[in-house]
Amino acid sequence: MTLLDVTTVYISHPACLEHETGSDHPESRQRLYAIEDALISAGLMNLLRRIDAPRVTREQLCRVHSPAYVDEIERLVPQSDLVTLDADTVMGPHSLEAACRAAGAMVQGVDMVTGGETDTVFCATRPPGHHAGRSSAMGFCIFNNVAVGAAHALAAGLERVAIVDFDVHHGNGTESIFQTDDRVMLCSVFQHPYYPGTDPVTDSDHIIHAPLRSGAYSEEFQQTIKHHLLPALHGFRPELILVSAGFDSHFEDGMGELNLLDSDYYWVTREIVEAAVQHARGRVVSTLEGGYESSALGRSVAQHVRALMCI
């Protein structure tokens, strides 16, 4: 295939708007409103095929989460108000449904690209997922959506799946889940030192860290990806690329201390799509992670989706 042939699907679900986090919590439903508004304003939404996310199954969740953890999350769903899962992560009455749809979106996306129904997918869902470990919620995350997608692809018969994570915070949950599974390559560019305190050094061939100093600008971001992540990604020759798409490295986003621009998200996504065209039949499934300043988030996602669409 060529970049001119790419088709893109947008997966979301109304349940993701019902995940309550409290009035002052940065991970709010406003994030999804901002994304949709920006895609409409950019003239992209009417070019996308929109699909409601299915609900993830217990079997799909338990490929990456312990059955005991899944049971505990189901048990903790409150009838009203909020319950605290960790210092940053809360759950309301509708949060489990939202989390199941967010994970299910990745499963649907993987099925669609591997089944030839589309080439690229963006999952506009919440809660995010990349901090969630096998048996733990963390950092706004309940289930690890991108890990569920990767495990589903492996269960379907793929042998090499790559995950590219460009959130300002390292996806420690994803790394812990696939630490000993070299069928999955995790390529992460993230601020260091910063939450969650990940060691920037790794001795694994399939876990690639590309830490950025506080205050780094576009050139450093792009050069780090060119010289560290992309050679590893191409060397791995993935059959599918998944993306943990965090937009909190933007200079307007107070959740990070990096200085990326809207255009950086187009650039990195284009590099990912080109790698997918070369190695993975163009197959890319992206899921929303961070990004908490509404205007910057919306504009950055529009650039990300534009690059997924190759326009």
Secondary structure, 3 states (H helix, E strand, C coil): CCHHHCCEEEEECHHHHHCCCCCCCCCCCHHHHHHHHHHHHCCCHHHCEEEECCCCCHHHHCCCCCHHHHHHHHHHCCCCCCEECCCCCEECCCHHHHHHHHHHHHHHHHHHHHCCCCCEEEECCCCCCCCCECCECECCECCCHHHHHHHHHHHCCCCCEEEEECCCCCCHHHHHHHCCCCCEEEEEEEECCCCCCCCCCCCCCCEEEEEECCCCEHHHHHHHHHHHHHHHHHHHCCCEEEEEECCCCECCCCCCCCEECHHHHHHHHHHHHHHHHHHCCCCEEEEECCCCCHHHHHHHHHHHHHHHCCC
